[in-house]
Amino acid sequence: MSTVIVVDIGNTSTSAALAQNGRIRFARFQRSRRLTTPAAVRRFMGPLAHKGALDGAVLSSVVPSMNRAWVSELRRATGRRPLVVNHKLELGVKVDYPKPATIGADRLANACAAADRYGVPVIVADFGTAVTFDIVSPEGAYVGGVIAPGLPLMTDYLYERTALLPMIHLKGPHGIVGRSTAEAMQLGAKVGYRGMVREIVAFLQRGFHKRFKLCATGGFARWALEGCDMPFAIDPDLTLYGLSRIFDLNTRCD
């Protein structure tokens, strides 16, 4: 059974874990801006690097400036160069896209994982700094998606561009109407986002004339979709699982 370090570097946060036979274990999370030097990467990754013998690593990144430190430290930890995800690898799905080099590596990992775990056709909604919707067609091809502002961008923008609205944390309960400014902003974010998600999914299904399987991942997925009447499977480990699957597919091809 192989043991692989899987790393997903996002604009806001970075996640890393061990993948063993398709299982994601010992997941860790940190703000990406705190992991820009080899020393910081080594400290963050240390608990994973000392869990036993490692067979390799796989890296997904949408922050190119961070890649050098991570590639160096993953090679130090595993004794081999990490697999860096891109569209040229075996992904378990075809890529039918005009400029495949522009697809975020995390979106490729999500498509790979969703097709394997849930079948096709499938829509993956990833609730991060942006919310992305990625589509794997009935033929098993990644064909593109939709990108919209994420919940943090919405709330941060309101705080930055208004004199009296506070910075809020997207968690906790709320009523039918906001009984404070912060609660009103939470309600607008949650209910408004559900409406946006519902409309995007409906638009995609009408366009393809298909009912899609739906899965969601990302740090805000559970909060944003709580109480939603759409049949989303919430899968916090989806991206990391996709990375582990891409590693397996490509090491088998070697």
QUIVENFEN-V194586 format. One record per backbone hydrogen bond with DSSP energy under -0.5 kcal/mol. NH is the residue of the N-H (numbers start at 0). CO is the residue of the C=O. If there is no record, write none. Layout:
nh=NH co=CO
nh=NH co=CO
//
This chain:
nh=3 co=18
nh=4 co=55
nh=5 co=3
nh=5 co=16
nh=6 co=57
nh=7 co=14
nh=8 co=59
nh=9 co=7
nh=9 co=12
nh=13 co=29
nh=14 co=7
nh=15 co=27
nh=16 co=5
nh=17 co=24
nh=18 co=3
nh=19 co=17
nh=19 co=22
nh=20 co=1
nh=22 co=19
nh=24 co=17
nh=24 co=22
nh=27 co=15
nh=29 co=13
nh=31 co=11
nh=33 co=30
nh=34 co=31
nh=40 co=36
nh=41 co=37
nh=42 co=38
nh=43 co=39
nh=44 co=40
nh=45 co=41
nh=47 co=44
nh=48 co=44
nh=49 co=45
nh=50 co=47
nh=54 co=2
nh=55 co=2
nh=57 co=4
nh=58 co=82
nh=59 co=6
nh=61 co=8
nh=65 co=62
nh=66 co=63
nh=67 co=63
nh=69 co=65
nh=70 co=66
nh=71 co=67
nh=72 co=68
nh=73 co=69
nh=74 co=70
nh=75 co=71
nh=76 co=72
nh=77 co=73
nh=78 co=74
nh=82 co=56
nh=83 co=81
nh=84 co=58
nh=84 co=82
nh=88 co=85
nh=90 co=88
nh=93 co=139
nh=95 co=93
nh=95 co=141
nh=96 co=94
nh=99 co=96
nh=101 co=98
nh=102 co=99
nh=106 co=103
nh=107 co=103
nh=108 co=104
nh=109 co=105
nh=110 co=106
nh=111 co=107
nh=112 co=108
nh=113 co=109
nh=114 co=110
nh=115 co=111
nh=116 co=112
nh=117 co=113
nh=118 co=113
nh=118 co=114
nh=120 co=135
nh=121 co=135
nh=122 co=212
nh=123 co=133
nh=124 co=122
nh=124 co=214
nh=125 co=123
nh=125 co=131
nh=126 co=124
nh=126 co=216
nh=127 co=125
nh=127 co=129
nh=130 co=147
nh=131 co=125
nh=131 co=129
nh=132 co=145
nh=133 co=123
nh=133 co=131
nh=134 co=143
nh=135 co=121
nh=136 co=134
nh=136 co=140
nh=139 co=136
nh=141 co=93
nh=142 co=134
nh=142 co=140
nh=143 co=134
nh=145 co=132
nh=147 co=130
nh=149 co=128
nh=152 co=128
nh=153 co=149
nh=154 co=150
nh=155 co=151
nh=156 co=152
nh=157 co=153
nh=158 co=154
nh=159 co=155
nh=160 co=156
nh=161 co=157
nh=161 co=158
nh=170 co=168
nh=183 co=179
nh=184 co=180
nh=185 co=181
nh=186 co=182
nh=187 co=183
nh=188 co=184
nh=189 co=185
nh=190 co=186
nh=191 co=186
nh=191 co=187
nh=192 co=188
nh=193 co=189
nh=194 co=190
nh=195 co=191
nh=196 co=192
nh=197 co=193
nh=198 co=194
nh=199 co=195
nh=200 co=196
nh=201 co=197
nh=202 co=198
nh=203 co=199
nh=204 co=200
nh=205 co=201
nh=206 co=202
nh=207 co=203
nh=208 co=204
nh=209 co=204
nh=211 co=209
nh=212 co=120
nh=213 co=230
nh=214 co=122
nh=215 co=232
nh=216 co=124
nh=219 co=126
nh=220 co=217
nh=223 co=219
nh=224 co=220
nh=225 co=221
nh=225 co=222
nh=227 co=224
nh=231 co=229
nh=232 co=213
nh=233 co=231
nh=234 co=215
nh=234 co=232
nh=237 co=234
nh=240 co=236
nh=241 co=237
nh=242 co=238
nh=243 co=239
nh=244 co=240
nh=245 co=241
nh=246 co=242
nh=247 co=243
nh=248 co=244
nh=249 co=245
nh=250 co=246
nh=251 co=247
nh=252 co=248
nh=253 co=249
//
